[in-house]
Amino acid sequence: METAQRAVLFVDVTDSTRLYESLGDTVALALINGLFARLDKLIAKCGGAVVKTLGDGIICTFEDPDNAFRAAVEIQTSVRSSAEKSANRLQLKIGFTWGPVILSRGDVFGDTMNVCARLVELANPEQILTSAPTVDALTPGLRTRCRALFPTRIKGKAEEVPVSEVLWRYDPAVTEANLTRASFARALQTSLKLIYRGNIFIVNRTRPTIQMGRDESNDIVIVSLFASRVHARVHTRDGHFVLADLSSNGTFLLVDDQPGEMHLRREEAMLQGRGWIGLGKNAATHGDHSVRFSLQQENL
């Protein structure tokens, strides 16, 4: 057993269950194994070592956080490029962290690994997430390619961990981190009220993010088998409130006085007015899977 400073990088294939169902076990397994063989070479090229594979995921370590950053970017870039030429498109979620780990019998353990696993759970397809302490460990040039997102709770840790995203490609749709004066003023004046099982939760300038799911580490613990362990997140963005689905079954959004409802699958939607959020099941069916929301003006 050895304790050392390492960057831990976790790669996870998005929605592998759907892949096996649509292609069959043999074809899907061959597709994922072929992907992992390519990733092994990319990881080694960036100075990393594969610790183990977990069905549809790879865990690897690097002695330098910059190398983990570069490997994550190269992996996403390579997979996206290959997907454009393939009928069976694969998407990946990646998380990486830097810190002390325990190396034992070819495996890696410890808090740094636990945080990394949590980041992968939170990541959307084609997204790379890391922690604020990991960003601080990067060289200045790489730090500029990261943007702060939100804090998250991690089981066993007293304090929330600030999450950051690696901007690995140019995308004009990516939201700028800085708010305009108008949107900032709007954010100061508006809050979002969430009601679940009689309990009230407020999203505003002092609490810009709330996470919902079945796991007890969430801000709102959903007592429903339809909900994923980490199901959805509501956060502020440019003076608005955004609902982001992180689940397997999807998140349903029903706005009062509007026909129909929206079904989000690893997608986002802006919350307006008042309505219902259904976690894993139809929002119109009010029960333990549903959360009531409403925007309201704050008394400043």
Phi and psi restraints in degrees (value plus and minus 20) as a CYANA .aco file:
   2 GLU   PHI    -159.9  -119.9
   2 GLU   PSI     120.1   160.1
   3 THR   PHI    -125.4   -85.4
   3 THR   PSI     112.0   152.0
   4 ALA   PHI    -172.3  -132.3
   4 ALA   PSI     142.9   182.9
   5 GLN   PHI    -106.2   -66.2
   5 GLN   PSI     104.8   144.8
   6 ARG   PHI    -164.8  -124.8
   6 ARG   PSI     135.2   175.2
   7 ALA   PHI    -115.6   -75.6
   7 ALA   PSI     107.6   147.6
   8 VAL   PHI    -124.8   -84.8
   8 VAL   PSI     110.1   150.1
   9 LEU   PHI    -143.4  -103.4
   9 LEU   PSI     108.4   148.4
  10 PHE   PHI    -140.4  -100.4
  10 PHE   PSI     100.8   140.8
  11 VAL   PHI    -129.2   -89.2
  11 VAL   PSI     111.1   151.1
  12 ASP   PHI    -151.8  -111.8
  12 ASP   PSI     111.6   151.6
  13 VAL   PHI     -96.5   -56.5
  13 VAL   PSI     106.6   146.6
  14 THR   PHI     -93.6   -53.6
  14 THR   PSI     112.8   152.8
  15 ASP   PHI      33.0    73.0
  15 ASP   PSI      29.1    69.1
  16 SER   PHI     -86.4   -46.4
  16 SER   PSI     -47.8    -7.8
  17 THR   PHI     -80.2   -40.2
  17 THR   PSI     -65.2   -25.2
  18 ARG   PHI     -81.4   -41.4
  18 ARG   PSI     -57.8   -17.8
  19 LEU   PHI     -81.9   -41.9
  19 LEU   PSI     -65.7   -25.7
  20 TYR   PHI     -86.2   -46.2
  20 TYR   PSI     -56.9   -16.9
  21 GLU   PHI     -89.0   -49.0
  21 GLU   PSI     -59.2   -19.2
  22 SER   PHI    -101.5   -61.5
  22 SER   PSI     -53.4   -13.4
  23 LEU   PHI    -122.4   -82.4
  23 LEU   PSI     -39.2     0.8
  24 GLY   PHI      72.5   112.5
  24 GLY   PSI     134.2   174.2
  25 ASP   PHI     -79.8   -39.8
  25 ASP   PSI     -64.8   -24.8
  26 THR   PHI     -85.1   -45.1
  26 THR   PSI     -68.8   -28.8
  27 VAL   PHI     -87.3   -47.3
  27 VAL   PSI     -64.2   -24.2
  28 ALA   PHI     -83.7   -43.7
  28 ALA   PSI     -62.3   -22.3
  29 LEU   PHI     -83.9   -43.9
  29 LEU   PSI     -61.1   -21.1
  30 ALA   PHI     -84.4   -44.4
  30 ALA   PSI     -58.3   -18.3
  31 LEU   PHI     -85.3   -45.3
  31 LEU   PSI     -64.8   -24.8
  32 ILE   PHI     -90.0   -50.0
  32 ILE   PSI     -60.7   -20.7
  33 ASN   PHI     -83.5   -43.5
  33 ASN   PSI     -57.9   -17.9
  34 GLY   PHI     -84.8   -44.8
  34 GLY   PSI     -59.2   -19.2
  35 LEU   PHI     -82.9   -42.9
  35 LEU   PSI     -67.1   -27.1
  36 PHE   PHI     -83.0   -43.0
  36 PHE   PSI     -54.4   -14.4
  37 ALA   PHI     -83.3   -43.3
  37 ALA   PSI     -58.9   -18.9
  38 ARG   PHI     -88.9   -48.9
  38 ARG   PSI     -59.6   -19.6
  39 LEU   PHI     -88.2   -48.2
  39 LEU   PSI     -53.4   -13.4
  40 ASP   PHI     -75.5   -35.5
  40 ASP   PSI     -63.1   -23.1
  41 LYS   PHI     -88.9   -48.9
  41 LYS   PSI     -60.5   -20.5
  42 LEU   PHI     -84.2   -44.2
  42 LEU   PSI     -61.4   -21.4
  43 ILE   PHI     -84.6   -44.6
  43 ILE   PSI     -64.4   -24.4
  44 ALA   PHI     -84.7   -44.7
  44 ALA   PSI     -59.1   -19.1
  45 LYS   PHI     -80.6   -40.6
  45 LYS   PSI     -52.8   -12.8
  46 CYS   PHI    -110.5   -70.5
  46 CYS   PSI     -11.3    28.7
  47 GLY   PHI      66.8   106.8
  47 GLY   PSI      -2.6    37.4
  48 GLY   PHI    -122.6   -82.6
  48 GLY   PSI     152.3   192.3
  49 ALA   PHI    -155.8  -115.8
  49 ALA   PSI     111.9   151.9
  50 VAL   PHI     -95.2   -55.2
  50 VAL   PSI     106.3   146.3
  51 VAL   PHI    -106.4   -66.4
  51 VAL   PSI     -67.8   -27.8
  52 LYS   PHI    -187.1  -147.1
  52 LYS   PSI     143.1   183.1
  53 THR   PHI    -132.0   -92.0
  53 THR   PSI     125.8   165.8
  54 LEU   PHI    -146.1  -106.1
  54 LEU   PSI      49.1    89.1
  55 GLY   PHI      49.6    89.6
  55 GLY   PSI    -103.2   -63.2
  56 ASP   PHI    -133.9   -93.9
  56 ASP   PSI       3.1    43.1
  57 GLY   PHI    -162.9  -122.9
  57 GLY   PSI     140.2   180.2
  58 ILE   PHI    -149.0  -109.0
  58 ILE   PSI     116.0   156.0
  59 ILE   PHI    -135.4   -95.4
  59 ILE   PSI     108.3   148.3
  60 CYS   PHI    -159.2  -119.2
  60 CYS   PSI     144.7   184.7
  61 THR   PHI    -148.6  -108.6
  61 THR   PSI     135.2   175.2
  62 PHE   PHI    -156.4  -116.4
  62 PHE   PSI     128.2   168.2
  63 GLU   PHI    -104.2   -64.2
  63 GLU   PSI     -27.6    12.4
  64 ASP   PHI    -156.2  -116.2
  64 ASP   PSI     110.9   150.9
  65 PRO   PHI     -84.4   -44.4
  65 PRO   PSI     -50.9   -10.9
  66 ASP   PHI     -81.7   -41.7
  66 ASP   PSI     -58.3   -18.3
  67 ASN   PHI     -87.6   -47.6
  67 ASN   PSI     -56.3   -16.3
  68 ALA   PHI     -85.1   -45.1
  68 ALA   PSI     -61.7   -21.7
  69 PHE   PHI     -77.2   -37.2
  69 PHE   PSI     -71.7   -31.7
  70 ARG   PHI     -83.9   -43.9
  70 ARG   PSI     -57.5   -17.5
  71 ALA   PHI     -84.5   -44.5
  71 ALA   PSI     -63.1   -23.1
  72 ALA   PHI     -80.3   -40.3
  72 ALA   PSI     -64.0   -24.0
  73 VAL   PHI     -86.4   -46.4
  73 VAL   PSI     -64.0   -24.0
  74 GLU   PHI     -83.9   -43.9
  74 GLU   PSI     -58.5   -18.5
  75 ILE   PHI     -83.9   -43.9
  75 ILE   PSI     -69.7   -29.7
  76 GLN   PHI     -83.1   -43.1
  76 GLN   PSI     -61.6   -21.6
  77 THR   PHI     -83.4   -43.4
  77 THR   PSI     -64.4   -24.4
  78 SER   PHI     -85.2   -45.2
  78 SER   PSI     -65.1   -25.1
  79 VAL   PHI     -87.8   -47.8
  79 VAL   PSI     -59.5   -19.5
  80 ARG   PHI     -84.2   -44.2
  80 ARG   PSI     -61.5   -21.5
  81 SER   PHI     -83.9   -43.9
  81 SER   PSI     -61.5   -21.5
  82 SER   PHI     -88.0   -48.0
  82 SER   PSI     -56.0   -16.0
  83 ALA   PHI     -84.9   -44.9
  83 ALA   PSI     -51.8   -11.8
  84 GLU   PHI     -86.4   -46.4
  84 GLU   PSI     -41.0    -1.0
  85 LYS   PHI    -123.4   -83.4
  85 LYS   PSI     -18.4    21.6
  86 SER   PHI    -137.7   -97.7
  86 SER   PSI     125.4   165.4
  87 ALA   PHI     -94.5   -54.5
  87 ALA   PSI     -49.5    -9.5
  88 ASN   PHI    -121.6   -81.6
  88 ASN   PSI      70.0   110.0
  89 ARG   PHI     -99.5   -59.5
  89 ARG   PSI     108.0   148.0
  90 LEU   PHI    -124.3   -84.3
  90 LEU   PSI     122.3   162.3
  91 GLN   PHI    -148.0  -108.0
  91 GLN   PSI     127.3   167.3
  92 LEU   PHI    -141.6  -101.6
  92 LEU   PSI     131.1   171.1
  93 LYS   PHI    -133.0   -93.0
  93 LYS   PSI     119.0   159.0
  94 ILE   PHI    -153.1  -113.1
  94 ILE   PSI     118.1   158.1
  95 GLY   PHI    -151.2  -111.2
  95 GLY   PSI     124.4   164.4
  96 PHE   PHI    -166.2  -126.2
  96 PHE   PSI     126.4   166.4
  97 THR   PHI    -159.4  -119.4
  97 THR   PSI     140.6   180.6
  98 TRP   PHI    -146.5  -106.5
  98 TRP   PSI     112.8   152.8
  99 GLY   PHI     144.3   184.3
  99 GLY   PSI    -191.4  -151.4
 100 PRO   PHI     -92.4   -52.4
 100 PRO   PSI     118.1   158.1
 101 VAL   PHI    -154.5  -114.5
 101 VAL   PSI     142.6   182.6
 102 ILE   PHI    -126.6   -86.6
 102 ILE   PSI     100.6   140.6
 103 LEU   PHI    -121.0   -81.0
 103 LEU   PSI     100.2   140.2
 104 SER   PHI    -168.0  -128.0
 104 SER   PSI     104.0   144.0
 105 ARG   PHI      30.9    70.9
 105 ARG   PSI      24.7    64.7
 106 GLY   PHI      55.2    95.2
 106 GLY   PSI      -8.2    31.8
 107 ASP   PHI    -142.6  -102.6
 107 ASP   PSI     150.9   190.9
 108 VAL   PHI    -150.8  -110.8
 108 VAL   PSI     116.4   156.4
 109 PHE   PHI    -155.8  -115.8
 109 PHE   PSI     151.6   191.6
 110 GLY   PHI      96.3   136.3
 110 GLY   PSI     157.6   197.6
 111 ASP   PHI     -81.3   -41.3
 111 ASP   PSI     -59.2   -19.2
 112 THR   PHI     -80.7   -40.7
 112 THR   PSI     -59.5   -19.5
 113 MET   PHI     -88.6   -48.6
 113 MET   PSI     -60.4   -20.4
 114 ASN   PHI     -83.6   -43.6
 114 ASN   PSI     -61.5   -21.5
 115 VAL   PHI     -84.5   -44.5
 115 VAL   PSI     -60.8   -20.8
 116 CYS   PHI     -81.5   -41.5
 116 CYS   PSI     -64.2   -24.2
 117 ALA   PHI     -81.9   -41.9
 117 ALA   PSI     -57.9   -17.9
 118 ARG   PHI     -85.5   -45.5
 118 ARG   PSI     -60.7   -20.7
 119 LEU   PHI     -82.2   -42.2
 119 LEU   PSI     -58.4   -18.4
 120 VAL   PHI     -85.0   -45.0
 120 VAL   PSI     -58.3   -18.3
 121 GLU   PHI     -80.3   -40.3
 121 GLU   PSI     -57.7   -17.7
 122 LEU   PHI    -100.1   -60.1
 122 LEU   PSI     -45.0    -5.0
 123 ALA   PHI     -85.9   -45.9
 123 ALA   PSI     126.9   166.9
 124 ASN   PHI    -109.6   -69.6
 124 ASN   PSI     145.6   185.6
 125 PRO   PHI     -75.6   -35.6
 125 PRO   PSI     119.6   159.6
 126 GLU   PHI      44.9    84.9
 126 GLU   PSI       3.9    43.9
 127 GLN   PHI    -133.3   -93.3
 127 GLN   PSI     127.4   167.4
 128 ILE   PHI    -138.4   -98.4
 128 ILE   PSI      99.8   139.8
 129 LEU   PHI    -134.1   -94.1
 129 LEU   PSI     126.9   166.9
 130 THR   PHI    -163.7  -123.7
 130 THR   PSI    -197.3  -157.3
 131 SER   PHI    -128.0   -88.0
 131 SER   PSI     138.4   178.4
 132 ALA   PHI     -79.4   -39.4
 132 ALA   PSI     -61.7   -21.7
 133 PRO   PHI     -81.1   -41.1
 133 PRO   PSI     -53.0   -13.0
 134 THR   PHI     -89.6   -49.6
 134 THR   PSI     -60.9   -20.9
 135 VAL   PHI     -78.6   -38.6
 135 VAL   PSI     -62.5   -22.5
 136 ASP   PHI     -82.3   -42.3
 136 ASP   PSI     -46.6    -6.6
 137 ALA   PHI    -102.8   -62.8
 137 ALA   PSI     -31.8     8.2
 138 LEU   PHI     -97.8   -57.8
 138 LEU   PSI     139.7   179.7
 139 THR   PHI     -89.7   -49.7
 139 THR   PSI     135.2   175.2
 140 PRO   PHI     -72.8   -32.8
 140 PRO   PSI     -59.6   -19.6
 141 GLY   PHI     -83.1   -43.1
 141 GLY   PSI     -57.1   -17.1
 142 LEU   PHI     -97.9   -57.9
 142 LEU   PSI     -49.1    -9.1
 143 ARG   PHI     -80.7   -40.7
 143 ARG   PSI     -54.3   -14.3
 144 THR   PHI     -88.5   -48.5
 144 THR   PSI     -34.0     6.0
 145 ARG   PHI    -116.4   -76.4
 145 ARG   PSI      -4.6    35.4
 146 CYS   PHI    -140.4  -100.4
 146 CYS   PSI     127.7   167.7
 147 ARG   PHI    -152.6  -112.6
 147 ARG   PSI     120.7   160.7
 148 ALA   PHI     -90.0   -50.0
 148 ALA   PSI     120.0   160.0
 149 LEU   PHI    -133.3   -93.3
 149 LEU   PSI     -96.0   -56.0
 150 PHE   PHI    -179.4  -139.4
 150 PHE   PSI     139.2   179.2
 151 PRO   PHI    -106.1   -66.1
 151 PRO   PSI     131.8   171.8
 152 THR   PHI    -157.4  -117.4
 152 THR   PSI     132.9   172.9
 153 ARG   PHI    -107.9   -67.9
 153 ARG   PSI     123.9   163.9
 154 ILE   PHI    -150.6  -110.6
 154 ILE   PSI     109.0   149.0
 155 LYS   PHI     -75.5   -35.5
 155 LYS   PSI     111.8   151.8
 156 GLY   PHI      72.6   112.6
 156 GLY   PSI     -28.6    11.4
 157 LYS   PHI    -131.0   -91.0
 157 LYS   PSI     112.8   152.8
 158 ALA   PHI     -91.1   -51.1
 158 ALA   PSI     -57.1   -17.1
 159 GLU   PHI    -124.9   -84.9
 159 GLU   PSI     131.3   171.3
 160 GLU   PHI     -89.2   -49.2
 160 GLU   PSI     131.4   171.4
 161 VAL   PHI    -123.2   -83.2
 161 VAL   PSI     102.4   142.4
 162 PRO   PHI     -89.6   -49.6
 162 PRO   PSI     108.6   148.6
 163 VAL   PHI    -121.0   -81.0
 163 VAL   PSI     120.0   160.0
 164 SER   PHI    -147.6  -107.6
 164 SER   PSI     137.2   177.2
 165 GLU   PHI    -134.3   -94.3
 165 GLU   PSI     120.6   160.6
 166 VAL   PHI    -109.6   -69.6
 166 VAL   PSI     102.1   142.1
 167 LEU   PHI    -106.3   -66.3
 167 LEU   PSI      69.6   109.6
 168 TRP   PHI    -110.0   -70.0
 168 TRP   PSI     -25.1    14.9
 169 ARG   PHI    -168.2  -128.2
 169 ARG   PSI     137.7   177.7
 170 TYR   PHI    -101.0   -61.0
 170 TYR   PSI     107.4   147.4
 171 ASP   PHI    -164.6  -124.6
 171 ASP   PSI      92.3   132.3
 172 PRO   PHI     -82.7   -42.7
 172 PRO   PSI     -35.4     4.6
 173 ALA   PHI    -102.6   -62.6
 173 ALA   PSI     -31.4     8.6
 174 VAL   PHI     -85.5   -45.5
 174 VAL   PSI     110.4   150.4
 175 THR   PHI     -93.5   -53.5
 175 THR   PSI     114.2   154.2
 176 GLU   PHI     -88.0   -48.0
 176 GLU   PSI     123.1   163.1
 177 ALA   PHI     -91.6   -51.6
 177 ALA   PSI     -50.1   -10.1
 178 ASN   PHI    -105.2   -65.2
 178 ASN   PSI     115.2   155.2
 179 LEU   PHI    -107.1   -67.1
 179 LEU   PSI     127.3   167.3
 180 THR   PHI     -93.8   -53.8
 180 THR   PSI     144.3   184.3
 181 ARG   PHI     -80.9   -40.9
 181 ARG   PSI     -61.1   -21.1
 182 ALA   PHI     -85.1   -45.1
 182 ALA   PSI     -65.9   -25.9
 183 SER   PHI     -89.0   -49.0
 183 SER   PSI     -53.2   -13.2
 184 PHE   PHI     -84.9   -44.9
 184 PHE   PSI     -62.2   -22.2
 185 ALA   PHI     -82.7   -42.7
 185 ALA   PSI     -58.8   -18.8
 186 ARG   PHI     -84.8   -44.8
 186 ARG   PSI     -59.1   -19.1
 187 ALA   PHI     -84.8   -44.8
 187 ALA   PSI     -54.5   -14.5
 188 LEU   PHI     -89.1   -49.1
 188 LEU   PSI     -48.6    -8.6
 189 GLN   PHI    -114.9   -74.9
 189 GLN   PSI     -34.3     5.7
 190 THR   PHI    -139.7   -99.7
 190 THR   PSI     122.9   162.9
 191 SER   PHI    -153.3  -113.3
 191 SER   PSI     143.1   183.1
 192 LEU   PHI    -135.9   -95.9
 192 LEU   PSI     105.7   145.7
 193 LYS   PHI    -122.4   -82.4
 193 LYS   PSI     107.4   147.4
 194 LEU   PHI    -134.4   -94.4
 194 LEU   PSI     112.3   152.3
 195 ILE   PHI    -140.7  -100.7
 195 ILE   PSI     104.8   144.8
 196 TYR   PHI    -157.7  -117.7
 196 TYR   PSI      99.8   139.8
 197 ARG   PHI      32.7    72.7
 197 ARG   PSI      20.9    60.9
 198 GLY   PHI      64.6   104.6
 198 GLY   PSI     -26.5    13.5
 199 ASN   PHI    -116.3   -76.3
 199 ASN   PSI     120.3   160.3
 200 ILE   PHI    -127.3   -87.3
 200 ILE   PSI     113.7   153.7
 201 PHE   PHI    -147.4  -107.4
 201 PHE   PSI     116.2   156.2
 202 ILE   PHI    -136.1   -96.1
 202 ILE   PSI     111.5   151.5
 203 VAL   PHI    -127.2   -87.2
 203 VAL   PSI     102.7   142.7
 204 ASN   PHI    -177.5  -137.5
 204 ASN   PSI    -180.7  -140.7
 205 ARG   PHI     -86.3   -46.3
 205 ARG   PSI     -47.1    -7.1
 206 THR   PHI    -110.3   -70.3
 206 THR   PSI     -40.5    -0.5
 207 ARG   PHI    -155.3  -115.3
 207 ARG   PSI      62.7   102.7
 208 PRO   PHI     -99.1   -59.1
 208 PRO   PSI     -25.4    14.6
 209 THR   PHI    -162.5  -122.5
 209 THR   PSI     118.7   158.7
 210 ILE   PHI    -155.3  -115.3
 210 ILE   PSI     115.5   155.5
 211 GLN   PHI    -133.0   -93.0
 211 GLN   PSI     120.6   160.6
 212 MET   PHI    -145.1  -105.1
 212 MET   PSI     123.8   163.8
 213 GLY   PHI     149.9   189.9
 213 GLY   PSI     158.3   198.3
 214 ARG   PHI     -96.4   -56.4
 214 ARG   PSI     -46.3    -6.3
 215 ASP   PHI     -91.5   -51.5
 215 ASP   PSI     124.7   164.7
 216 GLU   PHI     -89.2   -49.2
 216 GLU   PSI     -31.0     9.0
 217 SER   PHI     -97.8   -57.8
 217 SER   PSI     -30.2     9.8
 218 ASN   PHI     -95.2   -55.2
 218 ASN   PSI     137.3   177.3
 219 ASP   PHI     -87.0   -47.0
 219 ASP   PSI     -62.2   -22.2
 220 ILE   PHI    -134.7   -94.7
 220 ILE   PSI      90.9   130.9
 221 VAL   PHI    -106.8   -66.8
 221 VAL   PSI      95.2   135.2
 222 ILE   PHI    -109.7   -69.7
 222 ILE   PSI      98.8   138.8
 223 VAL   PHI    -111.1   -71.1
 223 VAL   PSI      51.3    91.3
 224 SER   PHI    -174.1  -134.1
 224 SER   PSI     116.6   156.6
 225 LEU   PHI     -92.1   -52.1
 225 LEU   PSI     -33.4     6.6
 226 PHE   PHI     -95.1   -55.1
 226 PHE   PSI     -42.3    -2.3
 227 ALA   PHI    -105.0   -65.0
 227 ALA   PSI     124.2   164.2
 228 SER   PHI     -98.5   -58.5
 228 SER   PSI     145.2   185.2
 229 ARG   PHI     -78.0   -38.0
 229 ARG   PSI     -65.4   -25.4
 230 VAL   PHI    -140.8  -100.8
 230 VAL   PSI      83.4   123.4
 231 HIS   PHI    -119.7   -79.7
 231 HIS   PSI     -69.2   -29.2
 232 ALA   PHI    -173.2  -133.2
 232 ALA   PSI     141.9   181.9
 233 ARG   PHI    -155.9  -115.9
 233 ARG   PSI     118.7   158.7
 234 VAL   PHI    -134.5   -94.5
 234 VAL   PSI     107.6   147.6
 235 HIS   PHI    -165.5  -125.5
 235 HIS   PSI     141.0   181.0
 236 THR   PHI    -104.4   -64.4
 236 THR   PSI     127.8   167.8
 237 ARG   PHI    -176.1  -136.1
 237 ARG   PSI      98.6   138.6
 238 ASP   PHI      30.6    70.6
 238 ASP   PSI      20.7    60.7
 239 GLY   PHI      61.9   101.9
 239 GLY   PSI     -15.9    24.1
 240 HIS   PHI    -135.7   -95.7
 240 HIS   PSI     152.3   192.3
 241 PHE   PHI    -135.6   -95.6
 241 PHE   PSI     105.8   145.8
 242 VAL   PHI    -135.9   -95.9
 242 VAL   PSI     112.7   152.7
 243 LEU   PHI    -119.1   -79.1
 243 LEU   PSI     102.7   142.7
 244 ALA   PHI    -138.4   -98.4
 244 ALA   PSI     104.6   144.6
 245 ASP   PHI    -102.5   -62.5
 245 ASP   PSI     114.8   154.8
 246 LEU   PHI    -146.2  -106.2
 246 LEU   PSI      -4.6    35.4
 247 SER   PHI    -124.7   -84.7
 247 SER   PSI    -199.8  -159.8
 248 SER   PHI    -108.9   -68.9
 248 SER   PSI     -60.8   -20.8
 249 ASN   PHI    -110.7   -70.7
 249 ASN   PSI     -30.5     9.5
 250 GLY   PHI      72.7   112.7
 250 GLY   PSI     146.5   186.5
 251 THR   PHI    -143.0  -103.0
 251 THR   PSI     114.0   154.0
 252 PHE   PHI    -123.7   -83.7
 252 PHE   PSI     118.2   158.2
 253 LEU   PHI    -144.3  -104.3
 253 LEU   PSI     101.6   141.6
 254 LEU   PHI    -144.2  -104.2
 254 LEU   PSI      96.3   136.3
 255 VAL   PHI    -118.5   -78.5
 255 VAL   PSI     113.4   153.4
 256 ASP   PHI     -76.5   -36.5
 256 ASP   PSI     120.5   160.5
 257 ASP   PHI      47.8    87.8
 257 ASP   PSI      -3.9    36.1
 258 GLN   PHI    -142.4  -102.4
 258 GLN   PSI     116.8   156.8
 259 PRO   PHI     -91.9   -51.9
 259 PRO   PSI     123.1   163.1
 260 GLY   PHI      52.1    92.1
 260 GLY   PSI     155.1   195.1
 261 GLU   PHI    -155.4  -115.4
 261 GLU   PSI     139.2   179.2
 262 MET   PHI    -119.6   -79.6
 262 MET   PSI     117.4   157.4
 263 HIS   PHI    -130.8   -90.8
 263 HIS   PSI      90.2   130.2
 264 LEU   PHI    -113.8   -73.8
 264 LEU   PSI     110.3   150.3
 265 ARG   PHI    -146.3  -106.3
 265 ARG   PSI      79.5   119.5
 266 ARG   PHI      34.8    74.8
 266 ARG   PSI      16.6    56.6
 267 GLU   PHI    -145.5  -105.5
 267 GLU   PSI     154.5   194.5
 268 GLU   PHI    -143.4  -103.4
 268 GLU   PSI     136.1   176.1
 269 ALA   PHI    -168.6  -128.6
 269 ALA   PSI     125.5   165.5
 270 MET   PHI    -104.9   -64.9
 270 MET   PSI     114.1   154.1
 271 LEU   PHI    -106.8   -66.8
 271 LEU   PSI     113.8   153.8
 272 GLN   PHI    -156.4  -116.4
 272 GLN   PSI     125.9   165.9
 273 GLY   PHI      42.9    82.9
 273 GLY   PSI    -143.0  -103.0
 274 ARG   PHI    -164.7  -124.7
 274 ARG   PSI     138.8   178.8
 275 GLY   PHI     153.0   193.0
 275 GLY   PSI    -173.6  -133.6
 276 TRP   PHI    -149.4  -109.4
 276 TRP   PSI     125.1   165.1
 277 ILE   PHI    -135.0   -95.0
 277 ILE   PSI     103.4   143.4
 278 GLY   PHI    -126.1   -86.1
 278 GLY   PSI     103.4   143.4
 279 LEU   PHI    -116.8   -76.8
 279 LEU   PSI      79.8   119.8
 280 GLY   PHI      65.4   105.4
 280 GLY   PSI     -23.3    16.7
 281 LYS   PHI    -172.6  -132.6
 281 LYS   PSI     137.6   177.6
 282 ASN   PHI     -63.8   -23.8
 282 ASN   PSI     109.2   149.2
 283 ALA   PHI     -91.0   -51.0
 283 ALA   PSI     -43.9    -3.9
 284 ALA   PHI     -91.0   -51.0
 284 ALA   PSI     -40.4    -0.4
 285 THR   PHI    -110.3   -70.3
 285 THR   PSI      77.2   117.2
 286 HIS   PHI     -96.0   -56.0
 286 HIS   PSI     109.4   149.4
 287 GLY   PHI    -190.4  -150.4
 287 GLY   PSI    -179.4  -139.4
 288 ASP   PHI     -89.7   -49.7
 288 ASP   PSI     -28.3    11.7
 289 HIS   PHI    -114.2   -74.2
 289 HIS   PSI     -24.0    16.0
 290 SER   PHI    -133.0   -93.0
 290 SER   PSI     126.0   166.0
 291 VAL   PHI    -145.1  -105.1
 291 VAL   PSI     111.6   151.6
 292 ARG   PHI    -105.7   -65.7
 292 ARG   PSI     116.4   156.4
 293 PHE   PHI    -150.7  -110.7
 293 PHE   PSI     133.6   173.6
 294 SER   PHI    -178.6  -138.6
 294 SER   PSI     119.0   159.0
 295 LEU   PHI    -107.3   -67.3
 295 LEU   PSI     122.6   162.6
 296 GLN   PHI    -167.7  -127.7
 296 GLN   PSI     133.4   173.4
 297 GLN   PHI     -99.5   -59.5
 297 GLN   PSI     116.5   156.5
 298 GLU   PHI    -107.7   -67.7
 298 GLU   PSI     129.5   169.5
 299 ASN   PHI    -108.1   -68.1
 299 ASN   PSI      84.6   124.6
